[in-house]
Amino acid sequence: MEIILVSIFVVATIIGYFLINNVPSLLHTPLMSGMNALSGVSVLGALIATAEAMEKGYVVLGGIFGSIAIILAMINVVGGFAVTDRMLKMFVHKGEKHD
């Protein structure tokens, strides 16, 4: 079972790398907001993987790596929203007020 999970991780990493590299720079800003929502899926995946590892008896190891995965996924989500907010502020006209 573990080899299947590692294989899925490796394949997802490779596919994600090639997908991101093929996106034109003009599309990065509009796609950023949508990707922030999808980053929440990373948090759910980390929670589920941690629960599975702890259920199978890997309490210490699953807890440590699961906590790291959850923290990194949350940093990704929060950082994505911060970057998107900064990008959107660039499109506000000089006289307008942004909340």
LUMKEMI-137680 format. One record per atom (N, C-alpha, C): residue in three letters; x, y, z. Coordinates in nm, 2 decimals, decimal comma. Layout:
('Ala' (X Y Z))
...
***
This chain:
('Met' (0,08 -0,12 0,00))
('Met' (0,00 0,00 0,00))
('Met' (0,09 0,13 0,00))
('Glu' (0,20 0,12 0,08))
('Glu' (0,28 0,24 0,08))
('Glu' (0,35 0,27 -0,05))
('Ile' (0,39 0,17 -0,13))
('Ile' (0,45 0,19 -0,26))
('Ile' (0,35 0,26 -0,35))
('Ile' (0,22 0,23 -0,34))
('Ile' (0,12 0,29 -0,42))
('Ile' (0,11 0,44 -0,39))
('Leu' (0,11 0,47 -0,26))
('Leu' (0,10 0,61 -0,22))
('Leu' (0,22 0,69 -0,26))
('Val' (0,34 0,63 -0,25))
('Val' (0,46 0,70 -0,30))
('Val' (0,46 0,72 -0,45))
('Ser' (0,41 0,62 -0,52))
('Ser' (0,40 0,63 -0,67))
('Ser' (0,31 0,74 -0,71))
('Ile' (0,19 0,75 -0,64))
('Ile' (0,10 0,85 -0,67))
('Ile' (0,16 0,99 -0,64))
('Phe' (0,23 1,00 -0,53))
('Phe' (0,30 1,13 -0,50))
('Phe' (0,40 1,17 -0,61))
('Val' (0,48 1,08 -0,65))
('Val' (0,58 1,10 -0,75))
('Val' (0,52 1,14 -0,89))
('Val' (0,42 1,07 -0,93))
('Val' (0,35 1,10 -1,06))
('Val' (0,28 1,24 -1,05))
('Ala' (0,21 1,27 -0,93))
('Ala' (0,15 1,40 -0,92))
('Ala' (0,25 1,51 -0,92))
('Thr' (0,36 1,49 -0,86))
('Thr' (0,47 1,59 -0,86))
('Thr' (0,52 1,62 -1,00))
('Ile' (0,54 1,52 -1,08))
('Ile' (0,59 1,53 -1,21))
('Ile' (0,49 1,60 -1,30))
('Ile' (0,36 1,56 -1,29))
('Ile' (0,26 1,62 -1,37))
('Ile' (0,24 1,77 -1,33))
('Gly' (0,24 1,79 -1,20))
('Gly' (0,22 1,93 -1,16))
('Gly' (0,33 2,02 -1,20))
('Tyr' (0,46 1,97 -1,20))
('Tyr' (0,57 2,05 -1,25))
('Tyr' (0,55 2,09 -1,40))
('Phe' (0,52 1,99 -1,48))
('Phe' (0,50 2,02 -1,62))
('Phe' (0,38 2,11 -1,65))
('Leu' (0,28 2,09 -1,58))
('Leu' (0,16 2,18 -1,60))
('Leu' (0,19 2,32 -1,56))
('Ile' (0,26 2,35 -1,45))
('Ile' (0,29 2,48 -1,41))
('Ile' (0,38 2,55 -1,51))
('Asn' (0,48 2,47 -1,55))
('Asn' (0,58 2,53 -1,65))
('Asn' (0,52 2,57 -1,78))
('Asn' (0,41 2,51 -1,82))
('Asn' (0,35 2,53 -1,95))
('Asn' (0,24 2,64 -1,95))
('Val' (0,22 2,70 -1,83))
('Val' (0,12 2,81 -1,82))
('Val' (0,19 2,94 -1,86))
('Pro' (0,13 3,01 -1,96))
('Pro' (0,19 3,14 -2,00))
('Pro' (0,19 3,24 -1,88))
('Ser' (0,28 3,33 -1,87))
('Ser' (0,29 3,43 -1,76))
('Ser' (0,17 3,52 -1,75))
('Leu' (0,10 3,54 -1,86))
('Leu' (-0,02 3,63 -1,86))
('Leu' (-0,14 3,56 -1,78))
('Leu' (-0,14 3,43 -1,78))
('Leu' (-0,24 3,36 -1,71))
('Leu' (-0,22 3,33 -1,56))
('His' (-0,10 3,36 -1,51))
('His' (-0,07 3,33 -1,37))
('His' (-0,16 3,41 -1,28))
('Thr' (-0,18 3,54 -1,30))
('Thr' (-0,26 3,62 -1,21))
('Thr' (-0,41 3,57 -1,20))
('Pro' (-0,48 3,55 -1,32))
('Pro' (-0,62 3,50 -1,31))
('Pro' (-0,63 3,36 -1,25))
('Leu' (-0,53 3,28 -1,28))
('Leu' (-0,54 3,14 -1,23))
('Leu' (-0,50 3,13 -1,08))
('Met' (-0,44 3,23 -1,02))
('Met' (-0,39 3,22 -0,89))
('Met' (-0,51 3,20 -0,79))
('Ser' (-0,62 3,28 -0,81))
('Ser' (-0,73 3,27 -0,72))
('Ser' (-0,79 3,13 -0,72))
('Gly' (-0,81 3,07 -0,84))
('Gly' (-0,86 2,94 -0,85))
('Gly' (-0,77 2,83 -0,79))
('Met' (-0,64 2,85 -0,80))
('Met' (-0,55 2,76 -0,74))
('Met' (-0,54 2,77 -0,59))
('Asn' (-0,57 2,88 -0,54))
('Asn' (-0,58 2,89 -0,39))
('Asn' (-0,69 2,80 -0,33))
('Ala' (-0,80 2,80 -0,40))
('Ala' (-0,91 2,71 -0,36))
('Ala' (-0,87 2,57 -0,37))
('Leu' (-0,80 2,53 -0,48))
('Leu' (-0,75 2,40 -0,49))
('Leu' (-0,64 2,36 -0,39))
('Ser' (-0,57 2,46 -0,34))
('Ser' (-0,47 2,43 -0,24))
('Ser' (-0,53 2,38 -0,11))
('Gly' (-0,66 2,41 -0,09))
('Gly' (-0,73 2,36 0,03))
('Gly' (-0,74 2,21 0,02))
('Val' (-0,74 2,15 -0,10))
('Val' (-0,74 2,01 -0,12))
('Val' (-0,62 1,95 -0,06))
('Ser' (-0,50 2,02 -0,07))
('Ser' (-0,38 1,97 -0,01))
('Ser' (-0,39 1,95 0,14))
('Val' (-0,46 2,05 0,20))
('Val' (-0,48 2,04 0,34))
('Val' (-0,56 1,92 0,38))
('Leu' (-0,67 1,90 0,30))
('Leu' (-0,75 1,78 0,33))
('Leu' (-0,68 1,65 0,30))
('Gly' (-0,60 1,65 0,20))
('Gly' (-0,52 1,53 0,17))
('Gly' (-0,42 1,50 0,28))
('Ala' (-0,36 1,61 0,33))
('Ala' (-0,26 1,59 0,44))
('Ala' (-0,33 1,54 0,57))
('Leu' (-0,45 1,59 0,59))
('Leu' (-0,53 1,54 0,71))
('Leu' (-0,57 1,39 0,70))
('Ile' (-0,61 1,36 0,58))
('Ile' (-0,65 1,22 0,55))
('Ile' (-0,53 1,12 0,56))
('Ala' (-0,42 1,16 0,50))
('Ala' (-0,30 1,08 0,50))
('Ala' (-0,25 1,06 0,64))
('Thr' (-0,25 1,17 0,72))
('Thr' (-0,21 1,16 0,86))
('Thr' (-0,30 1,07 0,94))
('Ala' (-0,43 1,08 0,92))
('Ala' (-0,53 0,99 0,99))
('Ala' (-0,50 0,84 0,95))
('Glu' (-0,48 0,82 0,82))
('Glu' (-0,46 0,68 0,78))
('Glu' (-0,33 0,63 0,84))
('Ala' (-0,22 0,71 0,84))
('Ala' (-0,09 0,66 0,90))
('Ala' (-0,11 0,63 1,05))
('Met' (-0,18 0,72 1,12))
('Met' (-0,19 0,69 1,26))
('Met' (-0,29 0,58 1,29))
('Glu' (-0,38 0,55 1,20))
('Glu' (-0,47 0,44 1,22))
('Glu' (-0,40 0,31 1,20))
('Lys' (-0,30 0,31 1,11))
('Lys' (-0,23 0,19 1,08))
('Lys' (-0,12 0,16 1,18))
('Gly' (-0,10 0,24 1,28))
('Gly' (-0,01 0,22 1,39))
('Gly' (0,12 0,30 1,38))
('Tyr' (0,13 0,38 1,28))
('Tyr' (0,25 0,47 1,27))
('Tyr' (0,22 0,60 1,34))
('Val' (0,20 0,59 1,48))
('Val' (0,15 0,71 1,55))
('Val' (0,25 0,82 1,55))
('Val' (0,38 0,79 1,59))
('Val' (0,48 0,89 1,61))
('Val' (0,52 0,94 1,47))
('Leu' (0,56 0,85 1,38))
('Leu' (0,61 0,89 1,25))
('Leu' (0,50 0,95 1,17))
('Gly' (0,38 0,90 1,17))
('Gly' (0,26 0,96 1,10))
('Gly' (0,23 1,09 1,16))
('Gly' (0,24 1,11 1,29))
('Gly' (0,21 1,24 1,35))
('Gly' (0,31 1,34 1,31))
('Ile' (0,43 1,31 1,31))
('Ile' (0,54 1,41 1,28))
('Ile' (0,53 1,45 1,13))
('Phe' (0,53 1,35 1,04))
('Phe' (0,52 1,38 0,90))
('Phe' (0,39 1,44 0,86))
('Gly' (0,28 1,40 0,93))
('Gly' (0,15 1,45 0,90))
('Gly' (0,14 1,60 0,94))
('Ser' (0,20 1,63 1,06))
('Ser' (0,19 1,77 1,11))
('Ser' (0,27 1,86 1,01))
('Ile' (0,39 1,81 0,97))
('Ile' (0,47 1,89 0,88))
('Ile' (0,39 1,91 0,75))
('Ala' (0,32 1,81 0,70))
('Ala' (0,25 1,82 0,57))
('Ala' (0,13 1,92 0,59))
('Ile' (0,06 1,91 0,70))
('Ile' (-0,05 2,00 0,72))
('Ile' (0,00 2,15 0,74))
('Ile' (0,11 2,17 0,81))
('Ile' (0,17 2,30 0,82))
('Ile' (0,21 2,36 0,69))
('Leu' (0,28 2,28 0,61))
('Leu' (0,32 2,33 0,48))
('Leu' (0,21 2,36 0,38))
('Ala' (0,10 2,27 0,39))
('Ala' (-0,01 2,30 0,30))
('Ala' (-0,08 2,43 0,35))
('Met' (-0,09 2,45 0,48))
('Met' (-0,16 2,58 0,52))
('Met' (-0,07 2,70 0,48))
('Ile' (0,06 2,69 0,49))
('Ile' (0,15 2,80 0,45))
('Ile' (0,12 2,83 0,30))
('Asn' (0,10 2,72 0,22))
('Asn' (0,07 2,73 0,08))
('Asn' (-0,06 2,81 0,06))
('Val' (-0,16 2,78 0,13))
('Val' (-0,29 2,84 0,12))
('Val' (-0,28 2,99 0,16))
('Val' (-0,23 3,01 0,27))
('Val' (-0,22 3,15 0,32))
('Val' (-0,13 3,24 0,23))
('Gly' (-0,02 3,18 0,19))
('Gly' (0,07 3,26 0,10))
('Gly' (0,01 3,29 -0,03))
('Gly' (-0,07 3,19 -0,08))
('Gly' (-0,14 3,21 -0,21))
('Gly' (-0,24 3,32 -0,20))
('Phe' (-0,31 3,33 -0,09))
('Phe' (-0,41 3,44 -0,08))
('Phe' (-0,34 3,57 -0,06))
('Ala' (-0,23 3,57 0,01))
('Ala' (-0,15 3,70 0,03))
('Ala' (-0,10 3,75 -0,11))
('Val' (-0,04 3,66 -0,19))
('Val' (0,01 3,70 -0,32))
('Val' (-0,10 3,75 -0,41))
('Thr' (-0,22 3,68 -0,41))
('Thr' (-0,33 3,72 -0,49))
('Thr' (-0,38 3,86 -0,45))
('Asp' (-0,39 3,88 -0,32))
('Asp' (-0,43 4,01 -0,27))
('Asp' (-0,34 4,12 -0,32))
('Arg' (-0,21 4,10 -0,31))
('Arg' (-0,11 4,20 -0,36))
('Arg' (-0,13 4,22 -0,51))
('Met' (-0,15 4,11 -0,59))
('Met' (-0,17 4,13 -0,73))
('Met' (-0,29 4,21 -0,77))
('Leu' (-0,40 4,18 -0,69))
('Leu' (-0,53 4,25 -0,72))
('Leu' (-0,51 4,40 -0,68))
('Lys' (-0,43 4,43 -0,58))
('Lys' (-0,41 4,57 -0,55))
('Lys' (-0,34 4,65 -0,66))
('Met' (-0,27 4,58 -0,75))
('Met' (-0,20 4,65 -0,86))
('Met' (-0,30 4,70 -0,96))
('Phe' (-0,42 4,64 -0,96))
('Phe' (-0,52 4,68 -1,06))
('Phe' (-0,62 4,79 -1,01))
('Val' (-0,60 4,84 -0,89))
('Val' (-0,68 4,95 -0,84))
('Val' (-0,63 5,08 -0,89))
('His' (-0,73 5,16 -0,93))
('His' (-0,69 5,30 -0,98))
('His' (-0,64 5,38 -0,87))
('Lys' (-0,56 5,48 -0,90))
('Lys' (-0,49 5,57 -0,80))
('Lys' (-0,59 5,63 -0,71))
('Gly' (-0,71 5,68 -0,76))
('Gly' (-0,80 5,75 -0,67))
('Gly' (-0,90 5,66 -0,59))
('Glu' (-0,90 5,54 -0,63))
('Glu' (-0,99 5,45 -0,56))
('Glu' (-0,93 5,40 -0,43))
('Lys' (-1,02 5,36 -0,33))
('Lys' (-0,98 5,31 -0,21))
('Lys' (-1,00 5,15 -0,21))
('His' (-0,90 5,08 -0,17))
('His' (-0,91 4,93 -0,16))
('His' (-0,92 4,89 -0,02))
('Asp' (-1,02 4,80 0,01))
('Asp' (-1,04 4,75 0,15))
('Asp' (-0,94 4,65 0,19))
***
